[in-house]
């Protein structure tokens, strides 16, 4: 019979622009009769925003700026029909 006690704790890998629900998964004792253990870690995209600057191509003058909220690495829902130029 093989018994492993105090297996190592695992520190979760961080992915850029995300927050995970667990930063540390604790270890446990296992034997050859221990069933597989599945630990699910959910990553959530962090809040982010994009700054959209409209510039007149002829004059180089900045016409308007819009800041749009969204989530990291997700498509932002934005329409140019919302601007007042």
KOLTOR-942453 format. One record per atom (N, C-alpha, C): residue number from 0; residue in three letters; atom name; x, z, y. Coordinates in steps of 0.1 Angstrom, whole numbers, plus 5000, padded with zeros to 4 digits. Layout:
BEGIN
+-----+--------+-------+------+------+------+
! num ! residu ! atome !    X !    Z !    Y !
+-----+--------+-------+------+------+------+
! NUM !    ALA !    CA !    X !    Z !    Y !
...
+-----+--------+-------+------+------+------+
//
This chain:
BEGIN
+-----+--------+-------+------+------+------+
! num ! residu ! atome !    X !    Z !    Y !
+-----+--------+-------+------+------+------+
!   0 !    UNK !     N ! 5008 ! 5000 ! 4988 !
!   0 !    UNK !    CA ! 5000 ! 5000 ! 5000 !
!   0 !    UNK !     C ! 5009 ! 5000 ! 5012 !
!   1 !    UNK !     N ! 5005 ! 4991 ! 5022 !
!   1 !    UNK !    CA ! 5013 ! 4991 ! 5034 !
!   1 !    UNK !     C ! 5004 ! 4996 ! 5045 !
!   2 !    UNK !     N ! 5010 ! 5005 ! 5053 !
!   2 !    UNK !    CA ! 5003 ! 5011 ! 5065 !
!   2 !    UNK !     C ! 5011 ! 5009 ! 5077 !
!   3 !    UNK !     N ! 5005 ! 5004 ! 5088 !
!   3 !    UNK !    CA ! 5012 ! 5002 ! 5101 !
!   3 !    UNK !     C ! 5005 ! 5012 ! 5110 !
!   4 !    UNK !     N ! 5012 ! 5021 ! 5116 !
!   4 !    UNK !    CA ! 5006 ! 5031 ! 5125 !
!   4 !    UNK !     C ! 5011 ! 5028 ! 5139 !
!   5 !    UNK !     N ! 5003 ! 5031 ! 5148 !
!   5 !    UNK !    CA ! 5006 ! 5029 ! 5162 !
!   5 !    UNK !     C ! 5012 ! 5015 ! 5166 !
!   6 !    UNK !     N ! 5004 ! 5005 ! 5162 !
!   6 !    UNK !    CA ! 5008 ! 4992 ! 5166 !
!   6 !    UNK !     C ! 5009 ! 4991 ! 5181 !
!   7 !    UNK !     N ! 5016 ! 4981 ! 5186 !
!   7 !    UNK !    CA ! 5019 ! 4980 ! 5200 !
!   7 !    UNK !     C ! 5006 ! 4977 ! 5208 !
!   8 !    UNK !     N ! 5007 ! 4982 ! 5220 !
!   8 !    UNK !    CA ! 4996 ! 4979 ! 5230 !
!   8 !    UNK !     C ! 5000 ! 4965 ! 5236 !
!   9 !    UNK !     N ! 4990 ! 4958 ! 5239 !
!   9 !    UNK !    CA ! 4992 ! 4944 ! 5245 !
!   9 !    UNK !     C ! 4988 ! 4944 ! 5259 !
!  10 !    UNK !     N ! 4997 ! 4939 ! 5268 !
!  10 !    UNK !    CA ! 4993 ! 4937 ! 5282 !
!  10 !    UNK !     C ! 4988 ! 4923 ! 5283 !
!  11 !    UNK !     N ! 4976 ! 4921 ! 5289 !
!  11 !    UNK !    CA ! 4970 ! 4908 ! 5290 !
!  11 !    UNK !     C ! 4978 ! 4899 ! 5299 !
!  12 !    UNK !     N ! 4978 ! 4886 ! 5296 !
!  12 !    UNK !    CA ! 4984 ! 4876 ! 5304 !
!  12 !    UNK !     C ! 4974 ! 4873 ! 5316 !
!  13 !    UNK !     N ! 4980 ! 4873 ! 5328 !
!  13 !    UNK !    CA ! 4972 ! 4869 ! 5340 !
!  13 !    UNK !     C ! 4972 ! 4854 ! 5342 !
!  14 !    UNK !     N ! 4961 ! 4849 ! 5345 !
!  14 !    UNK !    CA ! 4961 ! 4835 ! 5349 !
!  14 !    UNK !     C ! 4959 ! 4834 ! 5364 !
!  15 !    UNK !     N ! 4966 ! 4825 ! 5371 !
!  15 !    UNK !    CA ! 4965 ! 4823 ! 5385 !
!  15 !    UNK !     C ! 4950 ! 4821 ! 5389 !
!  16 !    UNK !     N ! 4946 ! 4829 ! 5400 !
!  16 !    UNK !    CA ! 4933 ! 4827 ! 5405 !
!  16 !    UNK !     C ! 4922 ! 4834 ! 5397 !
!  17 !    UNK !     N ! 4925 ! 4842 ! 5388 !
!  17 !    UNK !    CA ! 4915 ! 4849 ! 5379 !
!  17 !    UNK !     C ! 4917 ! 4864 ! 5379 !
!  18 !    UNK !     N ! 4906 ! 4871 ! 5375 !
!  18 !    UNK !    CA ! 4907 ! 4885 ! 5373 !
!  18 !    UNK !     C ! 4901 ! 4887 ! 5359 !
!  19 !    UNK !     N ! 4908 ! 4895 ! 5351 !
!  19 !    UNK !    CA ! 4903 ! 4898 ! 5337 !
!  19 !    UNK !     C ! 4897 ! 4912 ! 5337 !
!  20 !    UNK !     N ! 4888 ! 4914 ! 5327 !
!  20 !    UNK !    CA ! 4881 ! 4927 ! 5326 !
!  20 !    UNK !     C ! 4890 ! 4937 ! 5320 !
!  21 !    UNK !     N ! 4900 ! 4934 ! 5313 !
!  21 !    UNK !    CA ! 4909 ! 4943 ! 5306 !
!  21 !    UNK !     C ! 4923 ! 4939 ! 5309 !
!  22 !    UNK !     N ! 4931 ! 4949 ! 5313 !
!  22 !    UNK !    CA ! 4946 ! 4946 ! 5315 !
!  22 !    UNK !     C ! 4954 ! 4951 ! 5304 !
!  23 !    UNK !     N ! 4949 ! 4960 ! 5296 !
!  23 !    UNK !    CA ! 4956 ! 4966 ! 5285 !
!  23 !    UNK !     C ! 4947 ! 4967 ! 5273 !
!  24 !    UNK !     N ! 4952 ! 4962 ! 5261 !
!  24 !    UNK !    CA ! 4945 ! 4964 ! 5249 !
!  24 !    UNK !     C ! 4953 ! 4974 ! 5240 !
!  25 !    UNK !     N ! 4946 ! 4985 ! 5237 !
!  25 !    UNK !    CA ! 4954 ! 4995 ! 5230 !
!  25 !    UNK !     C ! 4956 ! 4992 ! 5215 !
!  26 !    UNK !     N ! 4967 ! 4997 ! 5210 !
!  26 !    UNK !    CA ! 4971 ! 4995 ! 5196 !
!  26 !    UNK !     C ! 4962 ! 5003 ! 5187 !
!  27 !    UNK !     N ! 4963 ! 5001 ! 5173 !
!  27 !    UNK !    CA ! 4956 ! 5009 ! 5164 !
!  27 !    UNK !     C ! 4964 ! 5008 ! 5150 !
!  28 !    UNK !     N ! 4960 ! 5018 ! 5141 !
!  28 !    UNK !    CA ! 4966 ! 5018 ! 5128 !
!  28 !    UNK !     C ! 4959 ! 5007 ! 5119 !
!  29 !    UNK !     N ! 4967 ! 5001 ! 5111 !
!  29 !    UNK !    CA ! 4961 ! 4991 ! 5102 !
!  29 !    UNK !     C ! 4967 ! 4992 ! 5088 !
!  30 !    UNK !     N ! 4959 ! 4989 ! 5078 !
!  30 !    UNK !    CA ! 4964 ! 4988 ! 5064 !
!  30 !    UNK !     C ! 4960 ! 4974 ! 5058 !
!  31 !    UNK !     N ! 4964 ! 4972 ! 5046 !
!  31 !    UNK !    CA ! 4960 ! 4958 ! 5040 !
!  31 !    UNK !     C ! 4945 ! 4957 ! 5039 !
!  32 !    UNK !     N ! 4937 ! 4968 ! 5040 !
!  32 !    UNK !    CA ! 4923 ! 4968 ! 5039 !
!  32 !    UNK !     C ! 4916 ! 4967 ! 5052 !
!  33 !    UNK !     N ! 4923 ! 4968 ! 5063 !
!  33 !    UNK !    CA ! 4917 ! 4967 ! 5076 !
!  33 !    UNK !     C ! 4912 ! 4953 ! 5079 !
!  34 !    UNK !     N ! 4900 ! 4952 ! 5083 !
!  34 !    UNK !    CA ! 4894 ! 4939 ! 5086 !
!  34 !    UNK !     C ! 4900 ! 4934 ! 5099 !
!  35 !    UNK !     N ! 4899 ! 4921 ! 5101 !
!  35 !    UNK !    CA ! 4904 ! 4914 ! 5113 !
!  35 !    UNK !     C ! 4897 ! 4920 ! 5125 !
!  36 !    UNK !     N ! 4905 ! 4922 ! 5136 !
!  36 !    UNK !    CA ! 4899 ! 4927 ! 5148 !
!  36 !    UNK !     C ! 4900 ! 4916 ! 5159 !
!  37 !    UNK !     N ! 4889 ! 4913 ! 5165 !
!  37 !    UNK !    CA ! 4888 ! 4903 ! 5176 !
!  37 !    UNK !     C ! 4885 ! 4910 ! 5189 !
!  38 !    UNK !     N ! 4894 ! 4908 ! 5198 !
!  38 !    UNK !    CA ! 4892 ! 4914 ! 5212 !
!  38 !    UNK !     C ! 4890 ! 4903 ! 5221 !
!  39 !    UNK !     N ! 4878 ! 4903 ! 5228 !
!  39 !    UNK !    CA ! 4875 ! 4892 ! 5237 !
!  39 !    UNK !     C ! 4878 ! 4897 ! 5251 !
!  40 !    UNK !     N ! 4886 ! 4890 ! 5259 !
!  40 !    UNK !    CA ! 4889 ! 4893 ! 5273 !
!  40 !    UNK !     C ! 4883 ! 4882 ! 5281 !
!  41 !    UNK !     N ! 4874 ! 4885 ! 5290 !
!  41 !    UNK !    CA ! 4868 ! 4876 ! 5299 !
!  41 !    UNK !     C ! 4875 ! 4874 ! 5312 !
!  42 !    UNK !     N ! 4878 ! 4862 ! 5316 !
!  42 !    UNK !    CA ! 4885 ! 4860 ! 5329 !
!  42 !    UNK !     C ! 4875 ! 4854 ! 5338 !
!  43 !    UNK !     N ! 4875 ! 4859 ! 5350 !
!  43 !    UNK !    CA ! 4865 ! 4854 ! 5361 !
!  43 !    UNK !     C ! 4873 ! 4848 ! 5372 !
!  44 !    UNK !     N ! 4869 ! 4836 ! 5377 !
!  44 !    UNK !    CA ! 4875 ! 4830 ! 5388 !
!  44 !    UNK !     C ! 4874 ! 4838 ! 5401 !
!  45 !    UNK !     N ! 4885 ! 4840 ! 5408 !
!  45 !    UNK !    CA ! 4884 ! 4848 ! 5420 !
!  45 !    UNK !     C ! 4878 ! 4840 ! 5431 !
!  46 !    UNK !     N ! 4872 ! 4847 ! 5441 !
!  46 !    UNK !    CA ! 4866 ! 4840 ! 5453 !
!  46 !    UNK !     C ! 4877 ! 4833 ! 5460 !
!  47 !    UNK !     N ! 4874 ! 4821 ! 5466 !
!  47 !    UNK !    CA ! 4884 ! 4813 ! 5474 !
!  47 !    UNK !     C ! 4876 ! 4806 ! 5484 !
!  48 !    UNK !     N ! 4883 ! 4800 ! 5494 !
!  48 !    UNK !    CA ! 4876 ! 4792 ! 5504 !
!  48 !    UNK !     C ! 4885 ! 4780 ! 5507 !
!  49 !    UNK !     N ! 4879 ! 4770 ! 5513 !
!  49 !    UNK !    CA ! 4887 ! 4758 ! 5517 !
!  49 !    UNK !     C ! 4884 ! 4756 ! 5532 !
!  50 !    UNK !     N ! 4894 ! 4752 ! 5539 !
!  50 !    UNK !    CA ! 4893 ! 4749 ! 5553 !
!  50 !    UNK !     C ! 4893 ! 4734 ! 5554 !
!  51 !    UNK !     N ! 4883 ! 4728 ! 5559 !
!  51 !    UNK !    CA ! 4881 ! 4713 ! 5561 !
!  51 !    UNK !     C ! 4883 ! 4710 ! 5576 !
!  52 !    UNK !     N ! 4893 ! 4702 ! 5580 !
!  52 !    UNK !    CA ! 4895 ! 4699 ! 5594 !
!  52 !    UNK !     C ! 4892 ! 4684 ! 5596 !
!  53 !    UNK !     N ! 4883 ! 4681 ! 5605 !
!  53 !    UNK !    CA ! 4880 ! 4667 ! 5609 !
!  53 !    UNK !     C ! 4889 ! 4664 ! 5621 !
!  54 !    UNK !     N ! 4896 ! 4652 ! 5619 !
!  54 !    UNK !    CA ! 4905 ! 4648 ! 5630 !
!  54 !    UNK !     C ! 4901 ! 4633 ! 5633 !
!  55 !    UNK !     N ! 4901 ! 4630 ! 5646 !
!  55 !    UNK !    CA ! 4898 ! 4617 ! 5651 !
!  55 !    UNK !     C ! 4911 ! 4609 ! 5648 !
!  56 !    UNK !     N ! 4910 ! 4598 ! 5641 !
!  56 !    UNK !    CA ! 4921 ! 4590 ! 5637 !
!  56 !    UNK !     C ! 4928 ! 4583 ! 5649 !
!  57 !    UNK !     N ! 4920 ! 4580 ! 5659 !
!  57 !    UNK !    CA ! 4926 ! 4573 ! 5671 !
!  57 !    UNK !     C ! 4933 ! 4583 ! 5680 !
!  58 !    UNK !     N ! 4927 ! 4594 ! 5683 !
!  58 !    UNK !    CA ! 4933 ! 4603 ! 5693 !
!  58 !    UNK !     C ! 4941 ! 4614 ! 5687 !
!  59 !    UNK !     N ! 4939 ! 4616 ! 5674 !
!  59 !    UNK !    CA ! 4945 ! 4628 ! 5667 !
!  59 !    UNK !     C ! 4939 ! 4641 ! 5671 !
!  60 !    UNK !     N ! 4929 ! 4641 ! 5679 !
!  60 !    UNK !    CA ! 4922 ! 4653 ! 5683 !
!  60 !    UNK !     C ! 4914 ! 4659 ! 5671 !
!  61 !    UNK !     N ! 4915 ! 4672 ! 5670 !
!  61 !    UNK !    CA ! 4907 ! 4679 ! 5660 !
!  61 !    UNK !     C ! 4893 ! 4680 ! 5665 !
!  62 !    UNK !     N ! 4883 ! 4675 ! 5657 !
!  62 !    UNK !    CA ! 4869 ! 4674 ! 5661 !
!  62 !    UNK !     C ! 4862 ! 4687 ! 5657 !
!  63 !    UNK !     N ! 4864 ! 4691 ! 5645 !
!  63 !    UNK !    CA ! 4856 ! 4703 ! 5640 !
!  63 !    UNK !     C ! 4864 ! 4708 ! 5627 !
!  64 !    UNK !     N ! 4861 ! 4721 ! 5625 !
!  64 !    UNK !    CA ! 4867 ! 4728 ! 5613 !
!  64 !    UNK !     C ! 4855 ! 4734 ! 5606 !
!  65 !    UNK !     N ! 4855 ! 4733 ! 5593 !
!  65 !    UNK !    CA ! 4845 ! 4740 ! 5584 !
!  65 !    UNK !     C ! 4852 ! 4748 ! 5574 !
!  66 !    UNK !     N ! 4847 ! 4760 ! 5571 !
!  66 !    UNK !    CA ! 4853 ! 4769 ! 5561 !
!  66 !    UNK !     C ! 4842 ! 4770 ! 5550 !
!  67 !    UNK !     N ! 4845 ! 4766 ! 5538 !
!  67 !    UNK !    CA ! 4835 ! 4766 ! 5527 !
!  67 !    UNK !     C ! 4840 ! 4776 ! 5516 !
!  68 !    UNK !     N ! 4831 ! 4785 ! 5512 !
!  68 !    UNK !    CA ! 4834 ! 4795 ! 5502 !
!  68 !    UNK !     C ! 4831 ! 4789 ! 5488 !
!  69 !    UNK !     N ! 4839 ! 4794 ! 5478 !
!  69 !    UNK !    CA ! 4837 ! 4790 ! 5464 !
!  69 !    UNK !     C ! 4845 ! 4799 ! 5455 !
!  70 !    UNK !     N ! 4849 ! 4793 ! 5444 !
!  70 !    UNK !    CA ! 4857 ! 4801 ! 5434 !
!  70 !    UNK !     C ! 4869 ! 4793 ! 5431 !
!  71 !    UNK !     N ! 4880 ! 4800 ! 5428 !
!  71 !    UNK !    CA ! 4893 ! 4794 ! 5425 !
!  71 !    UNK !     C ! 4892 ! 4783 ! 5414 !
!  72 !    UNK !     N ! 4897 ! 4771 ! 5417 !
!  72 !    UNK !    CA ! 4898 ! 4760 ! 5407 !
!  72 !    UNK !     C ! 4884 ! 4755 ! 5403 !
!  73 !    UNK !     N ! 4874 ! 4757 ! 5411 !
!  73 !    UNK !    CA ! 4861 ! 4752 ! 5408 !
!  73 !    UNK !     C ! 4857 ! 4742 ! 5419 !
!  74 !    UNK !     N ! 4848 ! 4733 ! 5417 !
!  74 !    UNK !    CA ! 4843 ! 4724 ! 5427 !
!  74 !    UNK !     C ! 4835 ! 4731 ! 5437 !
!  75 !    UNK !     N ! 4838 ! 4727 ! 5450 !
!  75 !    UNK !    CA ! 4831 ! 4733 ! 5461 !
!  75 !    UNK !     C ! 4819 ! 4723 ! 5465 !
!  76 !    UNK !     N ! 4807 ! 4729 ! 5466 !
!  76 !    UNK !    CA ! 4796 ! 4721 ! 5470 !
!  76 !    UNK !     C ! 4795 ! 4719 ! 5485 !
!  77 !    UNK !     N ! 4799 ! 4708 ! 5490 !
!  77 !    UNK !    CA ! 4800 ! 4706 ! 5505 !
!  77 !    UNK !     C ! 4795 ! 4691 ! 5508 !
!  78 !    UNK !     N ! 4789 ! 4690 ! 5519 !
!  78 !    UNK !    CA ! 4784 ! 4677 ! 5524 !
!  78 !    UNK !     C ! 4788 ! 4675 ! 5538 !
!  79 !    UNK !     N ! 4793 ! 4663 ! 5542 !
!  79 !    UNK !    CA ! 4797 ! 4660 ! 5556 !
!  79 !    UNK !     C ! 4784 ! 4659 ! 5564 !
!  80 !    UNK !     N ! 4773 ! 4659 ! 5559 !
!  80 !    UNK !    CA ! 4760 ! 4658 ! 5567 !
!  80 !    UNK !     C ! 4758 ! 4672 ! 5574 !
!  81 !    UNK !     N ! 4766 ! 4682 ! 5571 !
!  81 !    UNK !    CA ! 4765 ! 4695 ! 5577 !
!  81 !    UNK !     C ! 4773 ! 4696 ! 5590 !
!  82 !    UNK !     N ! 4781 ! 4686 ! 5593 !
!  82 !    UNK !    CA ! 4790 ! 4688 ! 5605 !
!  82 !    UNK !     C ! 4782 ! 4683 ! 5618 !
!  83 !    UNK !     N ! 4787 ! 4687 ! 5629 !
!  83 !    UNK !    CA ! 4781 ! 4684 ! 5642 !
!  83 !    UNK !     C ! 4791 ! 4676 ! 5651 !
!  84 !    UNK !     N ! 4795 ! 4664 ! 5647 !
!  84 !    UNK !    CA ! 4804 ! 4656 ! 5655 !
!  84 !    UNK !     C ! 4797 ! 4647 ! 5664 !
+-----+--------+-------+------+------+------+
//
